[in-house]
Amino acid sequence: MTTPDRLVRVATAGGVTTLTLDSPHNRNALSTPLMTELLAGIAAAAADHTVRVIVLDHTGPVFCSGADLKETAAAYASGTVPAGMLGDVLAAVWECPKPVLAKVAGPARAGGLGLIAAADLAVCAEEATFAFTEVRLGVVPAVISATVLPRLLPRAAAELYLTGDTFDGRRAAEIGLVTAAVPAAGLDAAVERFCASLVRGAPGALAGTKELLRRPTPADLRAEVAALSAVSTGFFLSAEGREGVAAFREKRDAAWVPAPAKDGTD
């Protein structure tokens, strides 16, 4: 099923919804209309029980150039700028109960890096380039820090935030911005491999695991262990847990695993 959205195209097949940024005329800049459509696409995919994974893709050579500076300049008179909406987008991706994977075939700058970092997994072409360009525009990478800083090595964050220098896909993987960097010719296959693994996870278990990954470092280890023991027990006793154990013992796919797509459509 494909939906002809103006700036974000939506396609679903085999349990995977792909949200494609489709605004190549401005290098997929984060304009208010694009962010509005992206938020709607994430919400719809999160609410669809047939969807297991969300992929963020793009048309054109650039993944995302960051804030729409033309729209920003026009908005100065009102005292508000489109960048204020970016926090809602990053939170929607970060908090989505379903795994989100960013597929990055080309350059990303500023706010685009926040979007990549918000995703649970990110795969980029080795040739893709990245830069935190904010300081060179007289601004700071503030809102994107909520998702970027938990991913990056501290020394790398200091270097790249302060210099605004460009770095490639290999460096992005080394410092934790992306999960993996692969040759451009292998990008589609790498994304497909991750999706094939992710769709085998139980929906409730995937959502619960994402919550675990977001838990802060505990001050009281014993209290944390007790709380997490209750979580584990609850999942083992849940319908998903019982089905998963049964499927493993019976050497079959669990009931939640989507049937393979036959012709690229649902």
C-alpha positions as a Python dict, from the first residue, in 0.01 Angstrom:
ca = {
    (1, 'M'): (0, 0, 0),
    (2, 'T'): (145, 338, -100),
    (3, 'T'): (12, 678, 2),
    (4, 'P'): (102, 973, -226),
    (5, 'D'): (182, 1226, 46),
    (6, 'R'): (322, 1559, -72),
    (7, 'L'): (641, 1570, 136),
    (8, 'V'): (647, 1233, 315),
    (9, 'R'): (559, 921, 118),
    (10, 'V'): (425, 621, 308),
    (11, 'A'): (454, 257, 200),
    (12, 'T'): (385, -59, 400),
    (13, 'A'): (485, -415, 313),
    (14, 'G'): (571, -723, 516),
    (15, 'G'): (523, -552, 851),
    (16, 'V'): (754, -260, 761),
    (17, 'T'): (629, 96, 708),
    (18, 'T'): (870, 318, 517),
    (19, 'L'): (836, 694, 563),
    (20, 'T'): (1027, 861, 282),
    (21, 'L'): (1124, 1227, 305),
    (22, 'D'): (1030, 1352, -41),
    (23, 'S'): (1128, 1718, -58),
    (24, 'P'): (1445, 1707, -270),
    (25, 'H'): (1403, 2064, -394),
    (26, 'N'): (1523, 2190, -53),
    (27, 'R'): (1733, 1884, 38),
    (28, 'N'): (1458, 1740, 259),
    (29, 'A'): (1481, 2035, 496),
    (30, 'L'): (1274, 2015, 813),
    (31, 'S'): (998, 2254, 715),
    (32, 'T'): (676, 2280, 912),
    (33, 'P'): (473, 2097, 642),
    (34, 'L'): (728, 1813, 620),
    (35, 'M'): (748, 1774, 998),
    (36, 'T'): (367, 1778, 1022),
    (37, 'E'): (340, 1496, 770),
    (38, 'L'): (623, 1303, 935),
    (39, 'L'): (451, 1322, 1274),
    (40, 'A'): (128, 1197, 1118),
    (41, 'G'): (310, 910, 948),
    (42, 'I'): (480, 802, 1270),
    (43, 'A'): (153, 815, 1464),
    (44, 'A'): (-33, 612, 1201),
    (45, 'A'): (239, 346, 1184),
    (46, 'A'): (257, 325, 1564),
    (47, 'A'): (-120, 269, 1580),
    (48, 'D'): (-127, 5, 1304),
    (49, 'H'): (-109, -341, 1465),
    (50, 'T'): (26, -492, 1140),
    (51, 'V'): (334, -269, 1145),
    (52, 'R'): (642, -403, 1325),
    (53, 'V'): (915, -166, 1206),
    (54, 'I'): (935, 193, 1077),
    (55, 'V'): (1207, 290, 828),
    (56, 'L'): (1299, 655, 768),
    (57, 'D'): (1417, 690, 408),
    (58, 'H'): (1467, 978, 164),
    (59, 'T'): (1452, 1070, -201),
    (60, 'G'): (1723, 1273, -370),
    (61, 'P'): (2093, 1277, -284),
    (62, 'V'): (2052, 1435, 63),
    (63, 'F'): (1897, 1261, 366),
    (64, 'C'): (1813, 1585, 548),
    (65, 'S'): (1977, 1928, 544),
    (66, 'G'): (1839, 2032, 883),
    (67, 'A'): (1612, 2329, 948),
    (68, 'D'): (1440, 2496, 654),
    (69, 'L'): (1637, 2821, 662),
    (70, 'K'): (1417, 2992, 403),
    (71, 'E'): (1111, 2928, 617),
    (72, 'T'): (1307, 3029, 926),
    (73, 'A'): (1407, 3365, 776),
    (74, 'A'): (1048, 3436, 675),
    (75, 'A'): (926, 3353, 1026),
    (76, 'Y'): (1154, 3595, 1213),
    (77, 'A'): (889, 3867, 1210),
    (78, 'S'): (651, 3645, 1408),
    (79, 'G'): (908, 3568, 1678),
    (80, 'T'): (881, 3192, 1622),
    (81, 'V'): (1084, 2958, 1403),
    (82, 'P'): (1009, 2611, 1259),
    (83, 'A'): (1294, 2460, 1461),
    (84, 'G'): (1064, 2475, 1763),
    (85, 'M'): (862, 2187, 1616),
    (86, 'L'): (1167, 1964, 1576),
    (87, 'G'): (1151, 1861, 1941),
    (88, 'D'): (809, 1704, 1881),
    (89, 'V'): (946, 1506, 1587),
    (90, 'L'): (1250, 1381, 1778),
    (91, 'A'): (1034, 1281, 2075),
    (92, 'A'): (788, 1098, 1848),
    (93, 'V'): (1068, 892, 1695),
    (94, 'W'): (1245, 830, 2027),
    (95, 'E'): (925, 732, 2212),
    (96, 'C'): (769, 530, 1931),
    (97, 'P'): (681, 183, 2068),
    (98, 'K'): (803, 24, 1746),
    (99, 'P'): (1165, 5, 1631),
    (100, 'V'): (1264, 292, 1402),
    (101, 'L'): (1550, 250, 1155),
    (102, 'A'): (1704, 541, 963),
    (103, 'K'): (1835, 464, 614),
    (104, 'V'): (2088, 730, 518),
    (105, 'A'): (2218, 723, 163),
    (106, 'G'): (2343, 1081, 151),
    (107, 'P'): (2447, 1384, 354),
    (108, 'A'): (2279, 1494, 676),
    (109, 'R'): (2330, 1819, 859),
    (110, 'A'): (2225, 1974, 1190),
    (111, 'G'): (1863, 1874, 1267),
    (112, 'G'): (1893, 1580, 1029),
    (113, 'L'): (2150, 1431, 1266),
    (114, 'G'): (1903, 1467, 1551),
    (115, 'L'): (1653, 1263, 1349),
    (116, 'I'): (1913, 992, 1280),
    (117, 'A'): (2010, 978, 1648),
    (118, 'A'): (1646, 954, 1757),
    (119, 'A'): (1605, 633, 1556),
    (120, 'D'): (1680, 307, 1736),
    (121, 'L'): (1902, 189, 1452),
    (122, 'A'): (2065, 378, 1168),
    (123, 'V'): (2249, 248, 865),
    (124, 'C'): (2438, 484, 635),
    (125, 'A'): (2642, 468, 320),
    (126, 'E'): (3012, 502, 395),
    (127, 'E'): (3016, 789, 148),
    (128, 'A'): (2748, 985, 334),
    (129, 'T'): (2869, 1297, 511),
    (130, 'F'): (2757, 1459, 834),
    (131, 'A'): (2815, 1787, 1017),
    (132, 'F'): (2683, 1977, 1316),
    (133, 'T'): (2683, 2312, 1135),
    (134, 'E'): (2495, 2513, 1398),
    (135, 'V'): (2790, 2713, 1535),
    (136, 'R'): (2873, 2832, 1185),
    (137, 'L'): (2522, 2977, 1161),
    (138, 'G'): (2547, 3150, 1497),
    (139, 'V'): (2318, 2904, 1675),
    (140, 'V'): (2370, 2597, 1894),
    (141, 'P'): (2272, 2230, 1850),
    (142, 'A'): (2039, 2249, 2147),
    (143, 'V'): (1721, 2050, 2081),
    (144, 'I'): (1901, 1774, 1887),
    (145, 'S'): (2131, 1718, 2186),
    (146, 'A'): (1844, 1534, 2356),
    (147, 'T'): (1890, 1248, 2110),
    (148, 'V'): (2245, 1301, 1984),
    (149, 'L'): (2445, 1323, 2309),
    (150, 'P'): (2324, 985, 2444),
    (151, 'R'): (2466, 828, 2125),
    (152, 'L'): (2801, 1004, 2082),
    (153, 'L'): (3134, 952, 2251),
    (154, 'P'): (3191, 1265, 2465),
    (155, 'R'): (3521, 1368, 2306),
    (156, 'A'): (3376, 1327, 1958),
    (157, 'A'): (3070, 1531, 2054),
    (158, 'A'): (3289, 1816, 2180),
    (159, 'E'): (3504, 1814, 1867),
    (160, 'L'): (3223, 1797, 1614),
    (161, 'Y'): (2984, 2032, 1793),
    (162, 'L'): (3249, 2302, 1837),
    (163, 'T'): (3424, 2280, 1499),
    (164, 'G'): (3125, 2210, 1274),
    (165, 'D'): (3361, 1996, 1065),
    (166, 'T'): (3231, 1738, 818),
    (167, 'F'): (3283, 1367, 881),
    (168, 'D'): (3200, 1054, 684),
    (169, 'G'): (2993, 742, 744),
    (170, 'R'): (3279, 540, 887),
    (171, 'R'): (3343, 805, 1151),
    (172, 'A'): (2970, 826, 1222),
    (173, 'A'): (2971, 454, 1305),
    (174, 'E'): (3287, 479, 1516),
    (175, 'I'): (3141, 751, 1740),
    (176, 'G'): (2794, 596, 1774),
    (177, 'L'): (2584, 826, 1557),
    (178, 'V'): (2489, 532, 1334),
    (179, 'T'): (2470, 159, 1391),
    (180, 'A'): (2660, 65, 1077),
    (181, 'A'): (2821, 219, 770),
    (182, 'V'): (2826, 10, 453),
    (183, 'P'): (2922, 65, 88),
    (184, 'A'): (2643, 248, -94),
    (185, 'A'): (2572, -56, -311),
    (186, 'G'): (2499, -262, 1),
    (187, 'L'): (2275, -14, 183),
    (188, 'D'): (1942, -163, 73),
    (189, 'A'): (2053, -514, 166),
    (190, 'A'): (2177, -402, 508),
    (191, 'V'): (1845, -232, 586),
    (192, 'E'): (1652, -539, 469),
    (193, 'R'): (1860, -763, 699),
    (194, 'F'): (1787, -547, 1000),
    (195, 'C'): (1416, -533, 915),
    (196, 'A'): (1402, -912, 870),
    (197, 'S'): (1539, -952, 1222),
    (198, 'L'): (1323, -683, 1380),
    (199, 'V'): (990, -815, 1247),
    (200, 'R'): (1049, -1141, 1433),
    (201, 'G'): (1022, -965, 1768),
    (202, 'A'): (691, -964, 1954),
    (203, 'P'): (528, -618, 1940),
    (204, 'G'): (483, -588, 2316),
    (205, 'A'): (831, -721, 2385),
    (206, 'L'): (986, -475, 2139),
    (207, 'A'): (803, -186, 2306),
    (208, 'G'): (908, -310, 2649),
    (209, 'T'): (1269, -346, 2538),
    (210, 'K'): (1270, 10, 2407),
    (211, 'E'): (1153, 124, 2752),
    (212, 'L'): (1442, -67, 2910),
    (213, 'L'): (1689, 101, 2678),
    (214, 'R'): (1562, 441, 2789),
    (215, 'R'): (1588, 373, 3164),
    (216, 'P'): (1832, 603, 3345),
    (217, 'T'): (2130, 469, 3537),
    (218, 'P'): (1991, 350, 3872),
    (219, 'A'): (2103, 499, 4201),
    (220, 'D'): (1991, 190, 4393),
    (221, 'L'): (2091, -132, 4213),
    (222, 'R'): (1889, -367, 4435),
    (223, 'A'): (1572, -164, 4387),
    (224, 'E'): (1635, -161, 4012),
    (225, 'V'): (1689, -538, 4005),
    (226, 'A'): (1364, -591, 4194),
    (227, 'A'): (1173, -366, 3954),
    (228, 'L'): (1322, -533, 3649),
    (229, 'S'): (1253, -880, 3789),
    (230, 'A'): (886, -786, 3806),
    (231, 'V'): (903, -669, 3444),
    (232, 'S'): (1061, -998, 3332),
    (233, 'T'): (805, -1205, 3521),
    (234, 'G'): (520, -1005, 3371),
    (235, 'F'): (644, -1064, 3017),
    (236, 'F'): (699, -1437, 3071),
    (237, 'L'): (342, -1466, 3198),
    (238, 'S'): (194, -1252, 2919),
    (239, 'A'): (17, -1391, 2614),
    (240, 'E'): (316, -1299, 2400),
    (241, 'G'): (556, -1470, 2639),
    (242, 'R'): (353, -1790, 2647),
    (243, 'E'): (323, -1792, 2267),
    (244, 'G'): (694, -1725, 2222),
    (245, 'V'): (797, -2009, 2451),
    (246, 'A'): (551, -2244, 2280),
    (247, 'A'): (674, -2147, 1932),
    (248, 'F'): (1035, -2201, 2034),
    (249, 'R'): (959, -2544, 2175),
    (250, 'E'): (753, -2638, 1870),
    (251, 'K'): (1019, -2506, 1629),
    (252, 'R'): (782, -2275, 1443),
    (253, 'D'): (741, -1902, 1387),
    (254, 'A'): (553, -1718, 1658),
    (255, 'A'): (208, -1591, 1569),
    (256, 'W'): (321, -1228, 1545),
    (257, 'V'): (580, -1286, 1269),
    (258, 'P'): (441, -1131, 947),
    (259, 'A'): (398, -1346, 639),
    (260, 'P'): (653, -1255, 371),
    (261, 'A'): (534, -994, 121),
    (262, 'K'): (459, -1164, -212),
    (263, 'D'): (476, -879, -460),
    (264, 'G'): (594, -574, -268),
    (265, 'T'): (245, -490, -139),
    (266, 'D'): (34, -597, 156),
}
